[in-house]
Amino acid sequence: TGDVLIEYIPAKNQIKIDYIESRGRSENSASCLRIIAENIDNLVHGHYGMPDTEVLLTCPHCINFDLPIPYMFPLKTVETAAANGASMIVCGSDKNATIH
């Protein structure tokens, strides 16, 4: 279980979603974030009719190292890697860092 924080940033026309796991790392975190992202995507496309949206995921490596501008993975890139059986992807800010 965890907390979900949703923030709308009008200046950037951006919705930021943070999921904070309350009991350590859980396999349910990814599925929870996926459900949240799908619901917001449906709301943005269906209700507001905004076709040009992109879902970006903040690199956990960049967060762990407190980088001022973390790398943002496009969701499509992560989905493609998972569909192709990849168990890790490479951080866009540090090519030596792999994300599992």
Biopython code that builds the backbone (N, CA, C, O; Angstrom):
import numpy as np
from Bio.PDB.StructureBuilder import StructureBuilder

atoms = [
    (1, "THR", "N", (0.842, -1.187, 0.000)),
    (1, "THR", "CA", (0.000, 0.000, 0.000)),
    (1, "THR", "C", (0.878, 1.238, 0.000)),
    (1, "THR", "O", (2.059, 1.174, 0.342)),
    (2, "GLY", "N", (0.301, 2.356, -0.383)),
    (2, "GLY", "CA", (1.065, 3.584, -0.438)),
    (2, "GLY", "C", (0.166, 4.773, -0.652)),
    (2, "GLY", "O", (-1.060, 4.652, -0.658)),
    (3, "ASP", "N", (0.787, 5.928, -0.829)),
    (3, "ASP", "CA", (0.072, 7.167, -1.067)),
    (3, "ASP", "C", (0.327, 7.639, -2.487)),
    (3, "ASP", "O", (1.431, 7.492, -3.012)),
    (4, "VAL", "N", (-0.694, 8.201, -3.101)),
    (4, "VAL", "CA", (-0.574, 8.749, -4.442)),
    (4, "VAL", "C", (-0.742, 10.263, -4.344)),
    (4, "VAL", "O", (-1.721, 10.757, -3.784)),
    (5, "LEU", "N", (0.217, 10.983, -4.889)),
    (5, "LEU", "CA", (0.156, 12.441, -4.930)),
    (5, "LEU", "C", (0.037, 12.863, -6.386)),
    (5, "LEU", "O", (0.874, 12.501, -7.213)),
    (6, "ILE", "N", (-0.993, 13.623, -6.697)),
    (6, "ILE", "CA", (-1.218, 14.091, -8.061)),
    (6, "ILE", "C", (-1.159, 15.603, -8.055)),
    (6, "ILE", "O", (-1.853, 16.261, -7.280)),
    (7, "GLU", "N", (-0.326, 16.149, -8.923)),
    (7, "GLU", "CA", (-0.134, 17.596, -8.983)),
    (7, "GLU", "C", (-0.290, 18.063, -10.429)),
    (7, "GLU", "O", (0.313, 17.495, -11.339)),
    (8, "TYR", "N", (-1.087, 19.082, -10.630)),
    (8, "TYR", "CA", (-1.227, 19.686, -11.959)),
    (8, "TYR", "C", (-0.365, 20.934, -12.003)),
    (8, "TYR", "O", (-0.463, 21.792, -11.126)),
    (9, "ILE", "N", (0.479, 21.038, -13.018)),
    (9, "ILE", "CA", (1.381, 22.182, -13.176)),
    (9, "ILE", "C", (0.947, 22.927, -14.428)),
    (9, "ILE", "O", (1.367, 22.578, -15.532)),
    (10, "PRO", "N", (0.092, 23.972, -14.269)),
    (10, "PRO", "CA", (-0.463, 24.675, -15.428)),
    (10, "PRO", "C", (0.590, 25.304, -16.345)),
    (10, "PRO", "O", (0.420, 25.301, -17.564)),
    (11, "ALA", "N", (1.661, 25.837, -15.786)),
    (11, "ALA", "CA", (2.686, 26.500, -16.600)),
    (11, "ALA", "C", (3.335, 25.542, -17.590)),
    (11, "ALA", "O", (3.782, 25.958, -18.659)),
    (12, "LYS", "N", (3.388, 24.261, -17.238)),
    (12, "LYS", "CA", (3.989, 23.251, -18.107)),
    (12, "LYS", "C", (2.942, 22.379, -18.780)),
    (12, "LYS", "O", (3.277, 21.489, -19.562)),
    (13, "ASN", "N", (1.655, 22.638, -18.471)),
    (13, "ASN", "CA", (0.564, 21.786, -18.954)),
    (13, "ASN", "C", (0.896, 20.325, -18.665)),
    (13, "ASN", "O", (0.873, 19.473, -19.553)),
    (14, "GLN", "N", (1.208, 20.063, -17.391)),
    (14, "GLN", "CA", (1.734, 18.776, -16.979)),
    (14, "GLN", "C", (1.016, 18.282, -15.727)),
    (14, "GLN", "O", (0.668, 19.063, -14.842)),
    (15, "ILE", "N", (0.804, 16.973, -15.674)),
    (15, "ILE", "CA", (0.280, 16.325, -14.476)),
    (15, "ILE", "C", (1.399, 15.446, -13.942)),
    (15, "ILE", "O", (1.930, 14.597, -14.658)),
    (16, "LYS", "N", (1.754, 15.655, -12.678)),
    (16, "LYS", "CA", (2.822, 14.885, -12.050)),
    (16, "LYS", "C", (2.189, 13.932, -11.042)),
    (16, "LYS", "O", (1.387, 14.339, -10.201)),
    (17, "ILE", "N", (2.562, 12.652, -11.138)),
    (17, "ILE", "CA", (2.031, 11.632, -10.236)),
    (17, "ILE", "C", (3.197, 11.019, -9.472)),
    (17, "ILE", "O", (4.157, 10.528, -10.066)),
    (18, "ASP", "N", (3.098, 11.055, -8.148)),
    (18, "ASP", "CA", (4.102, 10.406, -7.299)),
    (18, "ASP", "C", (3.412, 9.313, -6.497)),
    (18, "ASP", "O", (2.334, 9.520, -5.940)),
    (19, "TYR", "N", (4.043, 8.156, -6.446)),
    (19, "TYR", "CA", (3.534, 7.057, -5.637)),
    (19, "TYR", "C", (4.572, 6.773, -4.564)),
    (19, "TYR", "O", (5.725, 6.472, -4.875)),
    (20, "ILE", "N", (4.172, 6.867, -3.318)),
    (20, "ILE", "CA", (5.088, 6.665, -2.205)),
    (20, "ILE", "C", (4.691, 5.376, -1.491)),
    (20, "ILE", "O", (3.619, 5.289, -0.891)),
    (21, "GLU", "N", (5.557, 4.395, -1.564)),
    (21, "GLU", "CA", (5.302, 3.098, -0.945)),
    (21, "GLU", "C", (5.464, 3.233, 0.563)),
    (21, "GLU", "O", (6.502, 3.697, 1.034)),
    (22, "SER", "N", (4.464, 2.840, 1.315)),
    (22, "SER", "CA", (4.509, 3.031, 2.760)),
    (22, "SER", "C", (5.148, 1.860, 3.512)),
    (22, "SER", "O", (5.536, 2.019, 4.670)),
    (23, "ARG", "N", (5.263, 0.714, 2.893)),
    (23, "ARG", "CA", (5.844, -0.450, 3.568)),
    (23, "ARG", "C", (6.999, -1.049, 2.778)),
    (23, "ARG", "O", (7.060, -2.265, 2.595)),
    (24, "GLY", "N", (7.896, -0.222, 2.320)),
    (24, "GLY", "CA", (9.008, -0.740, 1.536)),
    (24, "GLY", "C", (8.578, -1.027, 0.111)),
    (24, "GLY", "O", (7.475, -0.666, -0.301)),
    (25, "ARG", "N", (9.428, -1.660, -0.616)),
    (25, "ARG", "CA", (9.176, -1.924, -2.032)),
    (25, "ARG", "C", (8.150, -3.035, -2.203)),
    (25, "ARG", "O", (8.168, -4.036, -1.487)),
    (26, "SER", "N", (7.270, -2.842, -3.151)),
    (26, "SER", "CA", (6.223, -3.830, -3.396)),
    (26, "SER", "C", (6.060, -4.047, -4.889)),
    (26, "SER", "O", (6.204, -3.117, -5.683)),
    (27, "GLU", "N", (5.761, -5.270, -5.261)),
    (27, "GLU", "CA", (5.504, -5.574, -6.672)),
    (27, "GLU", "C", (4.209, -4.924, -7.134)),
    (27, "GLU", "O", (3.998, -4.751, -8.335)),
    (28, "ASN", "N", (3.337, -4.560, -6.193)),
    (28, "ASN", "CA", (2.073, -3.932, -6.550)),
    (28, "ASN", "C", (2.241, -2.468, -6.948)),
    (28, "ASN", "O", (1.327, -1.886, -7.532)),
    (29, "SER", "N", (3.371, -1.871, -6.650)),
    (29, "SER", "CA", (3.602, -0.465, -6.961)),
    (29, "SER", "C", (3.469, -0.192, -8.456)),
    (29, "SER", "O", (2.803, 0.759, -8.866)),
    (30, "ALA", "N", (4.106, -1.034, -9.262)),
    (30, "ALA", "CA", (4.066, -0.836, -10.709)),
    (30, "ALA", "C", (2.648, -0.957, -11.243)),
    (30, "ALA", "O", (2.233, -0.159, -12.083)),
    (31, "SER", "N", (1.900, -1.947, -10.766)),
    (31, "SER", "CA", (0.534, -2.115, -11.261)),
    (31, "SER", "C", (-0.358, -0.966, -10.786)),
    (31, "SER", "O", (-1.251, -0.536, -11.516)),
    (32, "CYS", "N", (-0.125, -0.471, -9.580)),
    (32, "CYS", "CA", (-0.898, 0.665, -9.076)),
    (32, "CYS", "C", (-0.635, 1.906, -9.927)),
    (32, "CYS", "O", (-1.570, 2.600, -10.325)),
    (33, "LEU", "N", (0.642, 2.181, -10.203)),
    (33, "LEU", "CA", (0.974, 3.344, -11.036)),
    (33, "LEU", "C", (0.402, 3.204, -12.439)),
    (33, "LEU", "O", (-0.043, 4.184, -13.036)),
    (34, "ARG", "N", (0.415, 1.990, -12.959)),
    (34, "ARG", "CA", (-0.122, 1.743, -14.303)),
    (34, "ARG", "C", (-1.624, 2.046, -14.337)),
    (34, "ARG", "O", (-2.109, 2.665, -15.284)),
    (35, "ILE", "N", (-2.352, 1.617, -13.320)),
    (35, "ILE", "CA", (-3.793, 1.880, -13.251)),
    (35, "ILE", "C", (-4.056, 3.378, -13.150)),
    (35, "ILE", "O", (-4.956, 3.899, -13.808)),
    (36, "ILE", "N", (-3.277, 4.067, -12.330)),
    (36, "ILE", "CA", (-3.427, 5.524, -12.182)),
    (36, "ILE", "C", (-3.155, 6.216, -13.507)),
    (36, "ILE", "O", (-3.927, 7.077, -13.931)),
    (37, "ALA", "N", (-2.051, 5.840, -14.169)),
    (37, "ALA", "CA", (-1.695, 6.462, -15.448)),
    (37, "ALA", "C", (-2.768, 6.206, -16.496)),
    (37, "ALA", "O", (-3.106, 7.108, -17.262)),
    (38, "GLU", "N", (-3.310, 4.991, -16.543)),
    (38, "GLU", "CA", (-4.365, 4.676, -17.519)),
    (38, "GLU", "C", (-5.621, 5.493, -17.253)),
    (38, "GLU", "O", (-6.257, 5.976, -18.189)),
    (39, "ASN", "N", (-5.981, 5.650, -15.983)),
    (39, "ASN", "CA", (-7.173, 6.437, -15.652)),
    (39, "ASN", "C", (-6.999, 7.908, -16.013)),
    (39, "ASN", "O", (-7.916, 8.535, -16.544)),
    (40, "ILE", "N", (-5.835, 8.449, -15.729)),
    (40, "ILE", "CA", (-5.593, 9.853, -16.084)),
    (40, "ILE", "C", (-5.536, 10.011, -17.597)),
    (40, "ILE", "O", (-6.045, 10.992, -18.141)),
    (41, "ASP", "N", (-4.917, 9.047, -18.280)),
    (41, "ASP", "CA", (-4.854, 9.080, -19.736)),
    (41, "ASP", "C", (-6.263, 9.051, -20.329)),
    (41, "ASP", "O", (-6.556, 9.799, -21.261)),
    (42, "ASN", "N", (-7.133, 8.196, -19.796)),
    (42, "ASN", "CA", (-8.520, 8.133, -20.270)),
    (42, "ASN", "C", (-9.257, 9.438, -20.006)),
    (42, "ASN", "O", (-10.029, 9.900, -20.846)),
    (43, "LEU", "N", (-9.022, 10.029, -18.846)),
    (43, "LEU", "CA", (-9.655, 11.301, -18.514)),
    (43, "LEU", "C", (-9.198, 12.403, -19.462)),
    (43, "LEU", "O", (-10.014, 13.164, -19.982)),
    (44, "VAL", "N", (-7.890, 12.481, -19.682)),
    (44, "VAL", "CA", (-7.330, 13.532, -20.547)),
    (44, "VAL", "C", (-7.809, 13.373, -21.986)),
    (44, "VAL", "O", (-8.201, 14.349, -22.624)),
    (45, "HIS", "N", (-7.776, 12.139, -22.498)),
    (45, "HIS", "CA", (-8.188, 11.912, -23.883)),
    (45, "HIS", "C", (-9.713, 11.936, -24.039)),
    (45, "HIS", "O", (-10.242, 12.581, -24.945)),
    (46, "GLY", "N", (-10.406, 11.228, -23.150)),
    (46, "GLY", "CA", (-11.852, 11.087, -23.283)),
    (46, "GLY", "C", (-12.624, 12.329, -22.894)),
    (46, "GLY", "O", (-13.431, 12.831, -23.677)),
    (47, "HIS", "N", (-12.389, 12.828, -21.700)),
    (47, "HIS", "CA", (-13.178, 13.954, -21.201)),
    (47, "HIS", "C", (-12.718, 15.294, -21.777)),
    (47, "HIS", "O", (-13.532, 16.109, -22.211)),
    (48, "TYR", "N", (-11.414, 15.503, -21.773)),
    (48, "TYR", "CA", (-10.890, 16.797, -22.221)),
    (48, "TYR", "C", (-10.503, 16.808, -23.696)),
    (48, "TYR", "O", (-10.267, 17.875, -24.264)),
    (49, "GLY", "N", (-10.434, 15.641, -24.321)),
    (49, "GLY", "CA", (-10.136, 15.570, -25.755)),
    (49, "GLY", "C", (-8.768, 16.089, -26.129)),
    (49, "GLY", "O", (-8.611, 16.729, -27.168)),
    (50, "MET", "N", (-7.769, 15.823, -25.296)),
    (50, "MET", "CA", (-6.394, 16.273, -25.560)),
    (50, "MET", "C", (-5.598, 15.100, -26.127)),
    (50, "MET", "O", (-5.103, 14.270, -25.364)),
    (51, "PRO", "N", (-5.463, 15.014, -27.458)),
    (51, "PRO", "CA", (-4.840, 13.839, -28.061)),
    (51, "PRO", "C", (-3.318, 13.764, -27.908)),
    (51, "PRO", "O", (-2.766, 12.664, -27.908)),
    (52, "ASP", "N", (-2.637, 14.880, -27.781)),
    (52, "ASP", "CA", (-1.175, 14.895, -27.759)),
    (52, "ASP", "C", (-0.641, 14.842, -26.330)),
    (52, "ASP", "O", (-0.225, 15.862, -25.780)),
    (53, "THR", "N", (-0.654, 13.665, -25.737)),
    (53, "THR", "CA", (-0.117, 13.495, -24.397)),
    (53, "THR", "C", (0.959, 12.420, -24.422)),
    (53, "THR", "O", (0.942, 11.518, -25.258)),
    (54, "GLU", "N", (1.890, 12.535, -23.494)),
    (54, "GLU", "CA", (2.961, 11.556, -23.379)),
    (54, "GLU", "C", (3.159, 11.254, -21.900)),
    (54, "GLU", "O", (3.206, 12.169, -21.078)),
    (55, "VAL", "N", (3.274, 9.978, -21.558)),
    (55, "VAL", "CA", (3.517, 9.565, -20.186)),
    (55, "VAL", "C", (5.015, 9.352, -20.025)),
    (55, "VAL", "O", (5.631, 8.594, -20.775)),
    (56, "LEU", "N", (5.592, 10.029, -19.037)),
    (56, "LEU", "CA", (7.016, 9.910, -18.745)),
    (56, "LEU", "C", (7.201, 9.372, -17.339)),
    (56, "LEU", "O", (6.468, 9.740, -16.421)),
    (57, "LEU", "N", (8.185, 8.500, -17.175)),
    (57, "LEU", "CA", (8.496, 7.908, -15.876)),
    (57, "LEU", "C", (9.868, 8.388, -15.428)),
    (57, "LEU", "O", (10.839, 8.288, -16.179)),
    (58, "THR", "N", (9.953, 8.908, -14.214)),
    (58, "THR", "CA", (11.226, 9.401, -13.694)),
    (58, "THR", "C", (12.158, 8.230, -13.407)),
    (58, "THR", "O", (11.743, 7.218, -12.844)),
    (59, "CYS", "N", (13.405, 8.377, -13.794)),
    (59, "CYS", "CA", (14.413, 7.337, -13.585)),
    (59, "CYS", "C", (14.714, 7.193, -12.093)),
    (59, "CYS", "O", (15.098, 8.166, -11.443)),
    (60, "PRO", "N", (14.541, 5.972, -11.540)),
    (60, "PRO", "CA", (14.825, 5.782, -10.113)),
    (60, "PRO", "C", (16.292, 6.006, -9.765)),
    (60, "PRO", "O", (16.603, 6.444, -8.657)),
    (61, "HIS", "N", (17.190, 5.714, -10.690)),
    (61, "HIS", "CA", (18.620, 5.961, -10.462)),
    (61, "HIS", "C", (18.866, 7.451, -10.239)),
    (61, "HIS", "O", (19.595, 7.836, -9.325)),
    (62, "CYS", "N", (18.259, 8.279, -11.073)),
    (62, "CYS", "CA", (18.424, 9.727, -10.953)),
    (62, "CYS", "C", (17.842, 10.256, -9.640)),
    (62, "CYS", "O", (18.392, 11.170, -9.026)),
    (63, "ILE", "N", (16.715, 9.661, -9.222)),
    (63, "ILE", "CA", (16.112, 10.054, -7.943)),
    (63, "ILE", "C", (17.039, 9.670, -6.795)),
    (63, "ILE", "O", (17.270, 10.468, -5.887)),
    (64, "ASN", "N", (17.575, 8.439, -6.836)),
    (64, "ASN", "CA", (18.470, 7.975, -5.766)),
    (64, "ASN", "C", (19.710, 8.843, -5.631)),
    (64, "ASN", "O", (20.223, 9.033, -4.528)),
    (65, "PHE", "N", (20.196, 9.375, -6.756)),
    (65, "PHE", "CA", (21.385, 10.216, -6.722)),
    (65, "PHE", "C", (21.033, 11.705, -6.675)),
    (65, "PHE", "O", (21.905, 12.563, -6.810)),
    (66, "ASP", "N", (19.752, 11.995, -6.483)),
    (66, "ASP", "CA", (19.269, 13.372, -6.300)),
    (66, "ASP", "C", (19.737, 14.313, -7.412)),
    (66, "ASP", "O", (20.144, 15.446, -7.154)),
    (67, "LEU", "N", (19.671, 13.819, -8.658)),
    (67, "LEU", "CA", (20.063, 14.661, -9.793)),
    (67, "LEU", "C", (19.044, 15.781, -9.975)),
    (67, "LEU", "O", (17.841, 15.540, -9.877)),
    (68, "PRO", "N", (19.509, 17.004, -10.240)),
    (68, "PRO", "CA", (18.582, 18.133, -10.356)),
    (68, "PRO", "C", (17.609, 17.999, -11.523)),
    (68, "PRO", "O", (16.474, 18.469, -11.439)),
    (69, "ILE", "N", (18.039, 17.368, -12.602)),
    (69, "ILE", "CA", (17.166, 17.125, -13.758)),
    (69, "ILE", "C", (17.230, 15.636, -14.070)),
    (69, "ILE", "O", (18.079, 15.201, -14.848)),
    (70, "PRO", "N", (16.334, 14.848, -13.466)),
    (70, "PRO", "CA", (16.370, 13.397, -13.693)),
    (70, "PRO", "C", (15.946, 13.040, -15.110)),
    (70, "PRO", "O", (15.183, 13.760, -15.753)),
    (71, "TYR", "N", (16.460, 11.912, -15.576)),
    (71, "TYR", "CA", (16.059, 11.418, -16.888)),
    (71, "TYR", "C", (14.621, 10.934, -16.805)),
    (71, "TYR", "O", (14.205, 10.355, -15.802)),
    (72, "MET", "N", (13.870, 11.175, -17.863)),
    (72, "MET", "CA", (12.467, 10.756, -17.922)),
    (72, "MET", "C", (12.316, 9.725, -19.037)),
    (72, "MET", "O", (12.527, 10.029, -20.211)),
    (73, "PHE", "N", (11.948, 8.504, -18.656)),
    (73, "PHE", "CA", (11.711, 7.450, -19.634)),
    (73, "PHE", "C", (10.320, 7.604, -20.229)),
    (73, "PHE", "O", (9.347, 7.707, -19.482)),
    (74, "PRO", "N", (10.199, 7.623, -21.548)),
    (74, "PRO", "CA", (8.860, 7.554, -22.130)),
    (74, "PRO", "C", (8.247, 6.190, -21.793)),
    (74, "PRO", "O", (8.917, 5.164, -21.907)),
    (75, "LEU", "N", (6.996, 6.180, -21.386)),
    (75, "LEU", "CA", (6.324, 4.932, -21.020)),
    (75, "LEU", "C", (6.393, 3.923, -22.156)),
    (75, "LEU", "O", (6.576, 2.730, -21.914)),
    (76, "LYS", "N", (6.248, 4.385, -23.386)),
    (76, "LYS", "CA", (6.292, 3.480, -24.549)),
    (76, "LYS", "C", (7.631, 2.731, -24.605)),
    (76, "LYS", "O", (7.664, 1.554, -24.967)),
    (77, "THR", "N", (8.732, 3.403, -24.250)),
    (77, "THR", "CA", (10.053, 2.769, -24.249)),
    (77, "THR", "C", (10.112, 1.647, -23.223)),
    (77, "THR", "O", (10.624, 0.564, -23.503)),
    (78, "VAL", "N", (9.582, 1.916, -22.028)),
    (78, "VAL", "CA", (9.581, 0.914, -20.958)),
    (78, "VAL", "C", (8.676, -0.258, -21.334)),
    (78, "VAL", "O", (9.037, -1.415, -21.117)),
    (79, "GLU", "N", (7.508, 0.035, -21.894)),
    (79, "GLU", "CA", (6.592, -1.027, -22.313)),
    (79, "GLU", "C", (7.206, -1.894, -23.403)),
    (79, "GLU", "O", (7.068, -3.117, -23.373)),
    (80, "THR", "N", (7.880, -1.273, -24.366)),
    (80, "THR", "CA", (8.515, -2.016, -25.457)),
    (80, "THR", "C", (9.618, -2.920, -24.921)),
    (80, "THR", "O", (9.733, -4.076, -25.328)),
    (81, "ALA", "N", (10.431, -2.391, -24.004)),
    (81, "ALA", "CA", (11.504, -3.186, -23.417)),
    (81, "ALA", "C", (10.931, -4.393, -22.674)),
    (81, "ALA", "O", (11.449, -5.502, -22.799)),
    (82, "ALA", "N", (9.872, -4.180, -21.908)),
    (82, "ALA", "CA", (9.243, -5.279, -21.165)),
    (82, "ALA", "C", (8.636, -6.305, -22.115)),
    (82, "ALA", "O", (8.749, -7.508, -21.880)),
    (83, "ALA", "N", (7.997, -5.844, -23.181)),
    (83, "ALA", "CA", (7.380, -6.747, -24.156)),
    (83, "ALA", "C", (8.430, -7.591, -24.876)),
    (83, "ALA", "O", (8.159, -8.720, -25.285)),
    (84, "ASN", "N", (9.636, -7.028, -25.027)),
    (84, "ASN", "CA", (10.719, -7.756, -25.687)),
    (84, "ASN", "C", (11.512, -8.626, -24.716)),
    (84, "ASN", "O", (12.528, -9.210, -25.093)),
    (85, "GLY", "N", (11.053, -8.715, -23.471)),
    (85, "GLY", "CA", (11.691, -9.586, -22.494)),
    (85, "GLY", "C", (12.884, -8.986, -21.769)),
    (85, "GLY", "O", (13.598, -9.705, -21.070)),
    (86, "ALA", "N", (13.116, -7.702, -21.915)),
    (86, "ALA", "CA", (14.244, -7.070, -21.227)),
    (86, "ALA", "C", (13.959, -6.982, -19.732)),
    (86, "ALA", "O", (12.861, -6.604, -19.323)),
    (87, "SER", "N", (14.946, -7.333, -18.928)),
    (87, "SER", "CA", (14.768, -7.253, -17.474)),
    (87, "SER", "C", (15.361, -5.959, -16.915)),
    (87, "SER", "O", (15.252, -5.692, -15.718)),
    (88, "MET", "N", (15.990, -5.155, -17.781)),
    (88, "MET", "CA", (16.550, -3.887, -17.345)),
    (88, "MET", "C", (16.626, -2.913, -18.515)),
    (88, "MET", "O", (16.629, -3.308, -19.681)),
    (89, "ILE", "N", (16.689, -1.628, -18.171)),
    (89, "ILE", "CA", (16.909, -0.578, -19.164)),
    (89, "ILE", "C", (18.019, 0.321, -18.644)),
    (89, "ILE", "O", (18.335, 0.299, -17.454)),
    (90, "VAL", "N", (18.605, 1.106, -19.526)),
    (90, "VAL", "CA", (19.743, 1.944, -19.177)),
    (90, "VAL", "C", (19.271, 3.382, -18.930)),
    (90, "VAL", "O", (18.470, 3.927, -19.690)),
    (91, "CYS", "N", (19.782, 3.975, -17.861)),
    (91, "CYS", "CA", (19.470, 5.365, -17.534)),
    (91, "CYS", "C", (19.950, 6.272, -18.661)),
    (91, "CYS", "O", (21.059, 6.095, -19.164)),
    (92, "GLY", "N", (19.135, 7.233, -19.059)),
    (92, "GLY", "CA", (19.505, 8.163, -20.117)),
    (92, "GLY", "C", (20.529, 9.198, -19.690)),
    (92, "GLY", "O", (21.181, 9.808, -20.538)),
    (93, "SER", "N", (20.682, 9.408, -18.375)),
    (93, "SER", "CA", (21.653, 10.374, -17.869)),
    (93, "SER", "C", (23.001, 9.741, -17.554)),
    (93, "SER", "O", (24.026, 10.422, -17.580)),
    (94, "ASP", "N", (23.009, 8.438, -17.255)),
    (94, "ASP", "CA", (24.222, 7.726, -16.898)),
    (94, "ASP", "C", (24.192, 6.362, -17.578)),
    (94, "ASP", "O", (23.536, 5.436, -17.101)),
    (95, "LYS", "N", (24.900, 6.246, -18.686)),
    (95, "LYS", "CA", (24.863, 5.016, -19.487)),
    (95, "LYS", "C", (25.428, 3.799, -18.742)),
    (95, "LYS", "O", (25.266, 2.670, -19.205)),
    (96, "ASN", "N", (26.088, 4.013, -17.595)),
    (96, "ASN", "CA", (26.608, 2.902, -16.805)),
    (96, "ASN", "C", (25.599, 2.388, -15.786)),
    (96, "ASN", "O", (25.838, 1.377, -15.124)),
    (97, "ALA", "N", (24.470, 3.083, -15.660)),
    (97, "ALA", "CA", (23.464, 2.700, -14.674)),
    (97, "ALA", "C", (22.330, 1.944, -15.354)),
    (97, "ALA", "O", (21.733, 2.423, -16.318)),
    (98, "THR", "N", (22.044, 0.744, -14.828)),
    (98, "THR", "CA", (20.928, -0.031, -15.356)),
    (98, "THR", "C", (19.799, -0.063, -14.326)),
    (98, "THR", "O", (20.038, -0.133, -13.120)),
    (99, "ILE", "N", (18.579, -0.009, -14.821)),
    (99, "ILE", "CA", (17.386, -0.015, -13.981)),
    (99, "ILE", "C", (16.717, -1.373, -14.163)),
    (99, "ILE", "O", (16.417, -1.766, -15.290)),
    (100, "HIS", "N", (16.482, -2.085, -13.078)),
    (100, "HIS", "CA", (15.856, -3.412, -13.130)),
    (100, "HIS", "C", (14.394, -3.320, -12.814)),
    (100, "HIS", "O", (13.699, -4.335, -12.810)),
]
sb = StructureBuilder()
sb.init_structure("model")
sb.init_model(0)
sb.init_chain("A")
sb.init_seg("    ")
for serial, (resi, resn, name, xyz) in enumerate(atoms, 1):
    if name == "N":
        sb.init_residue(resn, " ", resi, " ")
    sb.init_atom(name, np.array(xyz, "f"), 0.0, 1.0, " ", f" {name:<3s}", serial, name[0])
structure = sb.get_structure()
